[in-house]
Amino acid sequence: MGYNTPVIIKYPFWKVTAGNPFAVYACINYGEAVCPNWIEKQSVCIDGDIGVILKSLRG
């Protein structure tokens, strides 16, 4: 996996998500939208261009 600085952003969010049954981890990333299997049921991973996705959500 080609993470630049996962310790700063990804790992803490994964840990918080795992520790809170009401939390949802969301990841939008072109070509690499992934999460660890231990929070898979609490995650939404979207493989795509964030600009395109946000425009489609606006309607």
N, CA, C and O atoms as a Maestro MAE file, in Angstrom:
{
 s_m_m2io_version
 :::
 2.0.0
}

f_m_ct {
 s_m_title
 :::
 protein
 m_atom[236] {
  # First column is atom index #
  i_m_mmod_type
  r_m_x_coord
  r_m_y_coord
  r_m_z_coord
  i_m_residue_number
  s_m_chain_name
  s_m_pdb_residue_name
  s_m_pdb_atom_name
  i_m_atomic_number
  :::
  1 25 0.840 -1.179 0.000 1 A "MET " " N  " 7
  2 3 0.000 0.000 0.000 1 A "MET " " CA " 6
  3 2 0.884 1.241 0.000 1 A "MET " " C  " 6
  4 15 1.877 1.294 0.726 1 A "MET " " O  " 8
  5 25 0.544 2.206 -0.782 2 A "GLY " " N  " 7
  6 3 1.373 3.381 -0.939 2 A "GLY " " CA " 6
  7 2 0.973 4.553 -0.077 2 A "GLY " " C  " 6
  8 15 0.721 5.641 -0.596 2 A "GLY " " O  " 8
  9 25 0.911 4.363 1.202 3 A "TYR " " N  " 7
  10 3 0.558 5.470 2.094 3 A "TYR " " CA " 6
  11 2 1.766 6.365 2.310 3 A "TYR " " C  " 6
  12 15 2.873 5.871 2.525 3 A "TYR " " O  " 8
  13 25 1.569 7.655 2.257 4 A "ASN " " N  " 7
  14 3 2.654 8.591 2.541 4 A "ASN " " CA " 6
  15 2 2.879 8.722 4.040 4 A "ASN " " C  " 6
  16 15 3.979 8.468 4.531 4 A "ASN " " O  " 8
  17 25 1.848 9.116 4.762 5 A "THR " " N  " 7
  18 3 1.982 9.337 6.203 5 A "THR " " CA " 6
  19 2 0.772 8.765 6.949 5 A "THR " " C  " 6
  20 15 -0.008 9.524 7.524 5 A "THR " " O  " 8
  21 25 0.607 7.455 6.945 6 A "PRO " " N  " 7
  22 3 -0.572 6.863 7.574 6 A "PRO " " CA " 6
  23 2 -0.636 7.069 9.081 6 A "PRO " " C  " 6
  24 15 -1.725 7.075 9.656 6 A "PRO " " O  " 8
  25 25 0.510 7.239 9.726 7 A "VAL " " N  " 7
  26 3 0.524 7.409 11.180 7 A "VAL " " CA " 6
  27 2 -0.171 8.695 11.586 7 A "VAL " " C  " 6
  28 15 -0.747 8.770 12.672 7 A "VAL " " O  " 8
  29 25 -0.127 9.702 10.737 8 A "ILE " " N  " 7
  30 3 -0.702 11.001 11.073 8 A "ILE " " CA " 6
  31 2 -2.219 11.003 10.916 8 A "ILE " " C  " 6
  32 15 -2.910 11.586 11.751 8 A "ILE " " O  " 8
  33 25 -2.754 10.380 9.890 9 A "ILE " " N  " 7
  34 3 -4.186 10.447 9.606 9 A "ILE " " CA " 6
  35 2 -4.876 9.094 9.725 9 A "ILE " " C  " 6
  36 15 -5.778 8.938 10.547 9 A "ILE " " O  " 8
  37 25 -4.479 8.136 8.938 10 A "LYS " " N  " 7
  38 3 -5.228 6.884 8.828 10 A "LYS " " CA " 6
  39 2 -5.255 6.072 10.115 10 A "LYS " " C  " 6
  40 15 -6.332 5.701 10.579 10 A "LYS " " O  " 8
  41 25 -4.111 5.792 10.693 11 A "TYR " " N  " 7
  42 3 -4.065 4.925 11.866 11 A "TYR " " CA " 6
  43 2 -4.897 5.460 13.032 11 A "TYR " " C  " 6
  44 15 -5.650 4.696 13.636 11 A "TYR " " O  " 8
  45 25 -4.784 6.738 13.363 12 A "PRO " " N  " 7
  46 3 -5.621 7.239 14.462 12 A "PRO " " CA " 6
  47 2 -7.124 7.129 14.174 12 A "PRO " " C  " 6
  48 15 -7.904 6.807 15.070 12 A "PRO " " O  " 8
  49 25 -7.524 7.394 12.936 13 A "PHE " " N  " 7
  50 3 -8.947 7.264 12.594 13 A "PHE " " CA " 6
  51 2 -9.392 5.809 12.650 13 A "PHE " " C  " 6
  52 15 -10.500 5.520 13.103 13 A "PHE " " O  " 8
  53 25 -8.549 4.896 12.200 14 A "TRP " " N  " 7
  54 3 -8.888 3.476 12.281 14 A "TRP " " CA " 6
  55 2 -9.064 3.059 13.738 14 A "TRP " " C  " 6
  56 15 -9.996 2.328 14.073 14 A "TRP " " O  " 8
  57 25 -8.167 3.527 14.598 15 A "LYS " " N  " 7
  58 3 -8.226 3.174 16.023 15 A "LYS " " CA " 6
  59 2 -9.491 3.734 16.681 15 A "LYS " " C  " 6
  60 15 -10.157 3.030 17.440 15 A "LYS " " O  " 8
  61 25 -9.820 4.981 16.396 16 A "VAL " " N  " 7
  62 3 -11.037 5.592 16.943 16 A "VAL " " CA " 6
  63 2 -12.275 4.843 16.454 16 A "VAL " " C  " 6
  64 15 -13.197 4.587 17.228 16 A "VAL " " O  " 8
  65 25 -12.290 4.495 15.175 17 A "THR " " N  " 7
  66 3 -13.426 3.762 14.621 17 A "THR " " CA " 6
  67 2 -13.585 2.417 15.315 17 A "THR " " C  " 6
  68 15 -14.697 2.035 15.680 17 A "THR " " O  " 8
  69 25 -12.496 1.706 15.497 18 A "ALA " " N  " 7
  70 3 -12.548 0.395 16.149 18 A "ALA " " CA " 6
  71 2 -13.037 0.501 17.591 18 A "ALA " " C  " 6
  72 15 -13.706 -0.403 18.093 18 A "ALA " " O  " 8
  73 25 -12.706 1.598 18.250 19 A "GLY " " N  " 7
  74 3 -13.079 1.772 19.649 19 A "GLY " " CA " 6
  75 2 -14.473 2.322 19.881 19 A "GLY " " C  " 6
  76 15 -14.926 2.385 21.024 19 A "GLY " " O  " 8
  77 25 -15.158 2.719 18.827 20 A "ASN " " N  " 7
  78 3 -16.489 3.302 18.959 20 A "ASN " " CA " 6
  79 2 -17.457 2.573 18.029 20 A "ASN " " C  " 6
  80 15 -17.358 2.720 16.811 20 A "ASN " " O  " 8
  81 25 -18.380 1.800 18.569 21 A "PRO " " N  " 7
  82 3 -19.292 1.027 17.721 21 A "PRO " " CA " 6
  83 2 -20.227 1.886 16.868 21 A "PRO " " C  " 6
  84 15 -20.860 1.378 15.943 21 A "PRO " " O  " 8
  85 25 -20.316 3.171 17.167 22 A "PHE " " N  " 7
  86 3 -21.172 4.071 16.391 22 A "PHE " " CA " 6
  87 2 -20.401 4.845 15.320 22 A "PHE " " C  " 6
  88 15 -21.001 5.558 14.516 22 A "PHE " " O  " 8
  89 25 -19.086 4.707 15.310 23 A "ALA " " N  " 7
  90 3 -18.245 5.432 14.354 23 A "ALA " " CA " 6
  91 2 -18.250 4.743 12.988 23 A "ALA " " C  " 6
  92 15 -18.409 3.528 12.879 23 A "ALA " " O  " 8
  93 25 -18.070 5.563 11.958 24 A "VAL " " N  " 7
  94 3 -17.931 5.056 10.588 24 A "VAL " " CA " 6
  95 2 -16.688 5.691 9.982 24 A "VAL " " C  " 6
  96 15 -16.515 6.909 10.034 24 A "VAL " " O  " 8
  97 25 -15.835 4.868 9.415 25 A "TYR " " N  " 7
  98 3 -14.647 5.350 8.728 25 A "TYR " " CA " 6
  99 2 -14.989 5.476 7.245 25 A "TYR " " C  " 6
  100 15 -15.478 4.522 6.639 25 A "TYR " " O  " 8
  101 25 -14.740 6.633 6.665 26 A "ALA " " N  " 7
  102 3 -15.007 6.855 5.244 26 A "ALA " " CA " 6
  103 2 -13.706 7.191 4.533 26 A "ALA " " C  " 6
  104 15 -12.919 8.014 5.000 26 A "ALA " " O  " 8
  105 25 -13.493 6.540 3.393 27 A "CYS " " N  " 7
  106 3 -12.285 6.761 2.605 27 A "CYS " " CA " 6
  107 2 -12.671 6.923 1.139 27 A "CYS " " C  " 6
  108 15 -13.340 6.064 0.565 27 A "CYS " " O  " 8
  109 25 -12.245 8.029 0.543 28 A "ILE " " N  " 7
  110 3 -12.408 8.245 -0.896 28 A "ILE " " CA " 6
  111 2 -11.002 8.413 -1.453 28 A "ILE " " C  " 6
  112 15 -10.283 9.338 -1.075 28 A "ILE " " O  " 8
  113 25 -10.618 7.523 -2.345 29 A "ASN " " N  " 7
  114 3 -9.265 7.569 -2.883 29 A "ASN " " CA " 6
  115 2 -9.246 6.887 -4.245 29 A "ASN " " C  " 6
  116 15 -9.734 5.766 -4.389 29 A "ASN " " O  " 8
  117 25 -8.702 7.540 -5.211 30 A "TYR " " N  " 7
  118 3 -8.634 6.991 -6.560 30 A "TYR " " CA " 6
  119 2 -7.586 5.888 -6.623 30 A "TYR " " C  " 6
  120 15 -6.387 6.149 -6.517 30 A "TYR " " O  " 8
  121 25 -8.045 4.662 -6.794 31 A "GLY " " N  " 7
  122 3 -7.140 3.532 -6.944 31 A "GLY " " CA " 6
  123 2 -6.725 2.836 -5.666 31 A "GLY " " C  " 6
  124 15 -6.128 1.761 -5.725 31 A "GLY " " O  " 8
  125 25 -7.018 3.409 -4.521 32 A "GLU " " N  " 7
  126 3 -6.582 2.796 -3.273 32 A "GLU " " CA " 6
  127 2 -7.497 3.149 -2.098 32 A "GLU " " C  " 6
  128 15 -7.037 3.674 -1.083 32 A "GLU " " O  " 8
  129 25 -8.753 2.867 -2.236 33 A "ALA " " N  " 7
  130 3 -9.705 3.104 -1.153 33 A "ALA " " CA " 6
  131 2 -9.821 1.826 -0.334 33 A "ALA " " C  " 6
  132 15 -10.554 0.905 -0.694 33 A "ALA " " O  " 8
  133 25 -9.098 1.786 0.753 34 A "VAL " " N  " 7
  134 3 -9.035 0.567 1.565 34 A "VAL " " CA " 6
  135 2 -9.151 0.898 3.047 34 A "VAL " " C  " 6
  136 15 -8.968 2.037 3.477 34 A "VAL " " O  " 8
  137 25 -9.460 -0.135 3.801 35 A "CYS " " N  " 7
  138 3 -9.463 -0.041 5.257 35 A "CYS " " CA " 6
  139 2 -9.020 -1.398 5.788 35 A "CYS " " C  " 6
  140 15 -9.076 -2.393 5.066 35 A "CYS " " O  " 8
  141 25 -8.585 -1.446 7.033 36 A "PRO " " N  " 7
  142 3 -8.206 -2.744 7.599 36 A "PRO " " CA " 6
  143 2 -9.442 -3.620 7.810 36 A "PRO " " C  " 6
  144 15 -10.544 -3.117 8.028 36 A "PRO " " O  " 8
  145 25 -9.242 -4.922 7.743 37 A "ASN " " N  " 7
  146 3 -10.384 -5.826 7.865 37 A "ASN " " CA " 6
  147 2 -11.078 -5.745 9.222 37 A "ASN " " C  " 6
  148 15 -12.252 -6.100 9.328 37 A "ASN " " O  " 8
  149 25 -10.381 -5.289 10.257 38 A "TRP " " N  " 7
  150 3 -10.988 -5.227 11.576 38 A "TRP " " CA " 6
  151 2 -11.960 -4.065 11.759 38 A "TRP " " C  " 6
  152 15 -12.616 -3.989 12.798 38 A "TRP " " O  " 8
  153 25 -12.078 -3.154 10.786 39 A "ILE " " N  " 7
  154 3 -13.124 -2.124 10.826 39 A "ILE " " CA " 6
  155 2 -13.956 -2.140 9.544 39 A "ILE " " C  " 6
  156 15 -14.689 -1.192 9.260 39 A "ILE " " O  " 8
  157 25 -13.841 -3.208 8.782 40 A "GLU " " N  " 7
  158 3 -14.526 -3.294 7.495 40 A "GLU " " CA " 6
  159 2 -16.039 -3.079 7.604 40 A "GLU " " C  " 6
  160 15 -16.631 -2.420 6.749 40 A "GLU " " O  " 8
  161 25 -16.664 -3.625 8.643 41 A "LYS " " N  " 7
  162 3 -18.118 -3.493 8.808 41 A "LYS " " CA " 6
  163 2 -18.538 -2.079 9.193 41 A "LYS " " C  " 6
  164 15 -19.716 -1.732 9.106 41 A "LYS " " O  " 8
  165 25 -17.576 -1.265 9.618 42 A "GLN " " N  " 7
  166 3 -17.852 0.119 10.015 42 A "GLN " " CA " 6
  167 2 -17.301 1.108 9.001 42 A "GLN " " C  " 6
  168 15 -17.148 2.289 9.315 42 A "GLN " " O  " 8
  169 25 -17.001 0.655 7.802 43 A "SER " " N  " 7
  170 3 -16.303 1.502 6.834 43 A "SER " " CA " 6
  171 2 -17.049 1.641 5.518 43 A "SER " " C  " 6
  172 15 -17.786 0.752 5.093 43 A "SER " " O  " 8
  173 25 -16.829 2.791 4.890 44 A "VAL " " N  " 7
  174 3 -17.292 3.056 3.535 44 A "VAL " " CA " 6
  175 2 -16.058 3.455 2.740 44 A "VAL " " C  " 6
  176 15 -15.445 4.486 3.018 44 A "VAL " " O  " 8
  177 25 -15.695 2.650 1.760 45 A "CYS " " N  " 7
  178 3 -14.514 2.925 0.946 45 A "CYS " " CA " 6
  179 2 -14.959 3.116 -0.501 45 A "CYS " " C  " 6
  180 15 -15.552 2.222 -1.103 45 A "CYS " " O  " 8
  181 25 -14.669 4.274 -1.041 46 A "ILE " " N  " 7
  182 3 -15.087 4.623 -2.396 46 A "ILE " " CA " 6
  183 2 -13.846 4.853 -3.241 46 A "ILE " " C  " 6
  184 15 -13.037 5.736 -2.957 46 A "ILE " " O  " 8
  185 25 -13.708 4.043 -4.284 47 A "ASP " " N  " 7
  186 3 -12.581 4.163 -5.202 47 A "ASP " " CA " 6
  187 2 -12.972 5.126 -6.318 47 A "ASP " " C  " 6
  188 15 -13.764 4.778 -7.194 47 A "ASP " " O  " 8
  189 25 -12.416 6.335 -6.285 48 A "GLY " " N  " 7
  190 3 -12.742 7.308 -7.314 48 A "GLY " " CA " 6
  191 2 -12.123 8.655 -7.057 48 A "GLY " " C  " 6
  192 15 -11.463 8.874 -6.041 48 A "GLY " " O  " 8
  193 25 -12.344 9.552 -7.988 49 A "ASP " " N  " 7
  194 3 -11.852 10.931 -7.916 49 A "ASP " " CA " 6
  195 2 -12.756 11.721 -6.974 49 A "ASP " " C  " 6
  196 15 -13.958 11.826 -7.220 49 A "ASP " " O  " 8
  197 25 -12.205 12.271 -5.916 50 A "ILE " " N  " 7
  198 3 -13.006 12.960 -4.903 50 A "ILE " " CA " 6
  199 2 -13.768 14.138 -5.485 50 A "ILE " " C  " 6
  200 15 -14.893 14.403 -5.062 50 A "ILE " " O  " 8
  201 25 -13.184 14.861 -6.452 51 A "GLY " " N  " 7
  202 3 -13.868 15.982 -7.081 51 A "GLY " " CA " 6
  203 2 -15.118 15.542 -7.810 51 A "GLY " " C  " 6
  204 15 -16.167 16.174 -7.687 51 A "GLY " " O  " 8
  205 25 -15.017 14.470 -8.564 52 A "VAL " " N  " 7
  206 3 -16.158 13.925 -9.304 52 A "VAL " " CA " 6
  207 2 -17.230 13.426 -8.328 52 A "VAL " " C  " 6
  208 15 -18.421 13.673 -8.521 52 A "VAL " " O  " 8
  209 25 -16.797 12.730 -7.294 53 A "ILE " " N  " 7
  210 3 -17.738 12.187 -6.306 53 A "ILE " " CA " 6
  211 2 -18.473 13.304 -5.585 53 A "ILE " " C  " 6
  212 15 -19.692 13.229 -5.426 53 A "ILE " " O  " 8
  213 25 -17.764 14.337 -5.144 54 A "LEU " " N  " 7
  214 3 -18.426 15.442 -4.444 54 A "LEU " " CA " 6
  215 2 -19.389 16.188 -5.347 54 A "LEU " " C  " 6
  216 15 -20.460 16.597 -4.897 54 A "LEU " " O  " 8
  217 25 -19.035 16.374 -6.600 55 A "LYS " " N  " 7
  218 3 -19.956 17.023 -7.550 55 A "LYS " " CA " 6
  219 2 -21.217 16.192 -7.729 55 A "LYS " " C  " 6
  220 15 -22.314 16.745 -7.808 55 A "LYS " " O  " 8
  221 25 -21.077 14.882 -7.794 56 A "SER " " N  " 7
  222 3 -22.257 14.024 -7.959 56 A "SER " " CA " 6
  223 2 -23.149 14.043 -6.726 56 A "SER " " C  " 6
  224 15 -24.363 13.873 -6.840 56 A "SER " " O  " 8
  225 25 -22.569 14.247 -5.561 57 A "LEU " " N  " 7
  226 3 -23.361 14.314 -4.322 57 A "LEU " " CA " 6
  227 2 -24.147 15.624 -4.232 57 A "LEU " " C  " 6
  228 15 -25.209 15.676 -3.611 57 A "LEU " " O  " 8
  229 25 -23.618 16.675 -4.854 58 A "ARG " " N  " 7
  230 3 -24.320 17.975 -4.837 58 A "ARG " " CA " 6
  231 2 -25.578 17.918 -5.688 58 A "ARG " " C  " 6
  232 15 -26.514 18.683 -5.457 58 A "ARG " " O  " 8
  233 25 -25.611 17.047 -6.641 59 A "GLY " " N  " 7
  234 3 -26.810 16.905 -7.468 59 A "GLY " " CA " 6
  235 2 -26.754 17.446 -8.823 59 A "GLY " " C  " 6
  236 15 -27.732 17.356 -9.565 59 A "GLY " " O  " 8
  :::
 }
 m_bond[235] {
  # First column is bond index #
  i_m_from
  i_m_to
  i_m_order
  :::
  1 1 2 1
  2 2 3 1
  3 3 4 2
  4 3 5 1
  5 5 6 1
  6 6 7 1
  7 7 8 2
  8 7 9 1
  9 9 10 1
  10 10 11 1
  11 11 12 2
  12 11 13 1
  13 13 14 1
  14 14 15 1
  15 15 16 2
  16 15 17 1
  17 17 18 1
  18 18 19 1
  19 19 20 2
  20 19 21 1
  21 21 22 1
  22 22 23 1
  23 23 24 2
  24 23 25 1
  25 25 26 1
  26 26 27 1
  27 27 28 2
  28 27 29 1
  29 29 30 1
  30 30 31 1
  31 31 32 2
  32 31 33 1
  33 33 34 1
  34 34 35 1
  35 35 36 2
  36 35 37 1
  37 37 38 1
  38 38 39 1
  39 39 40 2
  40 39 41 1
  41 41 42 1
  42 42 43 1
  43 43 44 2
  44 43 45 1
  45 45 46 1
  46 46 47 1
  47 47 48 2
  48 47 49 1
  49 49 50 1
  50 50 51 1
  51 51 52 2
  52 51 53 1
  53 53 54 1
  54 54 55 1
  55 55 56 2
  56 55 57 1
  57 57 58 1
  58 58 59 1
  59 59 60 2
  60 59 61 1
  61 61 62 1
  62 62 63 1
  63 63 64 2
  64 63 65 1
  65 65 66 1
  66 66 67 1
  67 67 68 2
  68 67 69 1
  69 69 70 1
  70 70 71 1
  71 71 72 2
  72 71 73 1
  73 73 74 1
  74 74 75 1
  75 75 76 2
  76 75 77 1
  77 77 78 1
  78 78 79 1
  79 79 80 2
  80 79 81 1
  81 81 82 1
  82 82 83 1
  83 83 84 2
  84 83 85 1
  85 85 86 1
  86 86 87 1
  87 87 88 2
  88 87 89 1
  89 89 90 1
  90 90 91 1
  91 91 92 2
  92 91 93 1
  93 93 94 1
  94 94 95 1
  95 95 96 2
  96 95 97 1
  97 97 98 1
  98 98 99 1
  99 99 100 2
  100 99 101 1
  101 101 102 1
  102 102 103 1
  103 103 104 2
  104 103 105 1
  105 105 106 1
  106 106 107 1
  107 107 108 2
  108 107 109 1
  109 109 110 1
  110 110 111 1
  111 111 112 2
  112 111 113 1
  113 113 114 1
  114 114 115 1
  115 115 116 2
  116 115 117 1
  117 117 118 1
  118 118 119 1
  119 119 120 2
  120 119 121 1
  121 121 122 1
  122 122 123 1
  123 123 124 2
  124 123 125 1
  125 125 126 1
  126 126 127 1
  127 127 128 2
  128 127 129 1
  129 129 130 1
  130 130 131 1
  131 131 132 2
  132 131 133 1
  133 133 134 1
  134 134 135 1
  135 135 136 2
  136 135 137 1
  137 137 138 1
  138 138 139 1
  139 139 140 2
  140 139 141 1
  141 141 142 1
  142 142 143 1
  143 143 144 2
  144 143 145 1
  145 145 146 1
  146 146 147 1
  147 147 148 2
  148 147 149 1
  149 149 150 1
  150 150 151 1
  151 151 152 2
  152 151 153 1
  153 153 154 1
  154 154 155 1
  155 155 156 2
  156 155 157 1
  157 157 158 1
  158 158 159 1
  159 159 160 2
  160 159 161 1
  161 161 162 1
  162 162 163 1
  163 163 164 2
  164 163 165 1
  165 165 166 1
  166 166 167 1
  167 167 168 2
  168 167 169 1
  169 169 170 1
  170 170 171 1
  171 171 172 2
  172 171 173 1
  173 173 174 1
  174 174 175 1
  175 175 176 2
  176 175 177 1
  177 177 178 1
  178 178 179 1
  179 179 180 2
  180 179 181 1
  181 181 182 1
  182 182 183 1
  183 183 184 2
  184 183 185 1
  185 185 186 1
  186 186 187 1
  187 187 188 2
  188 187 189 1
  189 189 190 1
  190 190 191 1
  191 191 192 2
  192 191 193 1
  193 193 194 1
  194 194 195 1
  195 195 196 2
  196 195 197 1
  197 197 198 1
  198 198 199 1
  199 199 200 2
  200 199 201 1
  201 201 202 1
  202 202 203 1
  203 203 204 2
  204 203 205 1
  205 205 206 1
  206 206 207 1
  207 207 208 2
  208 207 209 1
  209 209 210 1
  210 210 211 1
  211 211 212 2
  212 211 213 1
  213 213 214 1
  214 214 215 1
  215 215 216 2
  216 215 217 1
  217 217 218 1
  218 218 219 1
  219 219 220 2
  220 219 221 1
  221 221 222 1
  222 222 223 1
  223 223 224 2
  224 223 225 1
  225 225 226 1
  226 226 227 1
  227 227 228 2
  228 227 229 1
  229 229 230 1
  230 230 231 1
  231 231 232 2
  232 231 233 1
  233 233 234 1
  234 234 235 1
  235 235 236 2
  :::
 }
}
